[in-house]
């Protein structure tokens, strides 16, 4: 019998957890695949070294390419590490500034983007 494989539409690759003072920093690269869920779930629960009972207090997610893709990535806190989300938007002009790209296939610009992510967990003592 084959094990069930769960595919995520967006995932954190190359995660690195660093402690700085009373904060934990999580660095990595987000990779978008398949379809966008408007917004997409980003499961951080399997990353070693993270607390299991809190979600990041802050996140900075950006295109890391020399010529940015033009897409805007936003962290949406979840109730748990397994239910955090990432919203993707693009400039829609004056009528719809920073409009969500909408559910469906990811645009080629997002799929080809290098998306850097920093998540900060605060107040972990010294």
TAJO-V683110 format. One record per helix or strand of 3 or more residues. SS is the DSSP state (2 for helix, 1 for strand). FROM is the first residue (numbers start at 1). TO is the last residue. If there is no record, write none. Layout:
ss: (SS;SS)
from: (FROM;FROM)
to: (TO;TO)
This chain:
ss: (1;1;1;1;1;2;1;2;1)
from: (10;23;40;58;71;81;84;108;115)
to: (20;32;42;63;76;83;90;111;121)
